[in-house]
Amino acid sequence: MATSSLITQAQLLAVDFQVNPTAPPGSEKFMTLVSWVGWGACLAAVCALLIAGGKFGFDKHQGTADSEAATKVAKTCIGCVIIAVAGGLVGGLTG
């Protein structure tokens, strides 16, 4: 009895399921909003990188550069990488 039950379960697991994900109705507006937020995040990251890099360069030129300015540039670069990875992840999940 247990062997036939095990064989039946194995046969059920061997069935090839075809899943075709489709977006729910009204998701176009949500995806537009996500695209706009992503675009805004990229714009903010570029602006932050320009500002942090400019401040670091100015401080270095003045001789007042410290690790705080370099840390801001590094954190901004990390933020840019996170935004880029998030965009690719969302694109992979929705595409």
MODELLER restraints for C-alpha pairs under 7 A, 6 or more apart:
rsr = mdl.restraints
at = mdl.atoms
rsr.add(forms.Gaussian(group=physical.xy_distance, feature=features.Distance(at['CA:38:A'], at['CA:87:A']), mean=7.00, stdev=0.5))
rsr.add(forms.Gaussian(group=physical.xy_distance, feature=features.Distance(at['CA:42:A'], at['CA:83:A']), mean=6.95, stdev=0.5))
rsr.add(forms.Gaussian(group=physical.xy_distance, feature=features.Distance(at['CA:45:A'], at['CA:76:A']), mean=6.95, stdev=0.5))
rsr.add(forms.Gaussian(group=physical.xy_distance, feature=features.Distance(at['CA:45:A'], at['CA:80:A']), mean=5.90, stdev=0.5))
rsr.add(forms.Gaussian(group=physical.xy_distance, feature=features.Distance(at['CA:48:A'], at['CA:76:A']), mean=6.73, stdev=0.5))
rsr.add(forms.Gaussian(group=physical.xy_distance, feature=features.Distance(at['CA:49:A'], at['CA:73:A']), mean=6.50, stdev=0.5))
rsr.add(forms.Gaussian(group=physical.xy_distance, feature=features.Distance(at['CA:49:A'], at['CA:76:A']), mean=5.81, stdev=0.5))
rsr.add(forms.Gaussian(group=physical.xy_distance, feature=features.Distance(at['CA:52:A'], at['CA:72:A']), mean=6.27, stdev=0.5))
rsr.add(forms.Gaussian(group=physical.xy_distance, feature=features.Distance(at['CA:52:A'], at['CA:73:A']), mean=5.45, stdev=0.5))
rsr.add(forms.Gaussian(group=physical.xy_distance, feature=features.Distance(at['CA:53:A'], at['CA:73:A']), mean=6.04, stdev=0.5))
rsr.add(forms.Gaussian(group=physical.xy_distance, feature=features.Distance(at['CA:56:A'], at['CA:65:A']), mean=6.51, stdev=0.5))
rsr.add(forms.Gaussian(group=physical.xy_distance, feature=features.Distance(at['CA:56:A'], at['CA:69:A']), mean=5.28, stdev=0.5))
rsr.add(forms.Gaussian(group=physical.xy_distance, feature=features.Distance(at['CA:56:A'], at['CA:70:A']), mean=6.52, stdev=0.5))
rsr.add(forms.Gaussian(group=physical.xy_distance, feature=features.Distance(at['CA:59:A'], at['CA:65:A']), mean=4.55, stdev=0.5))
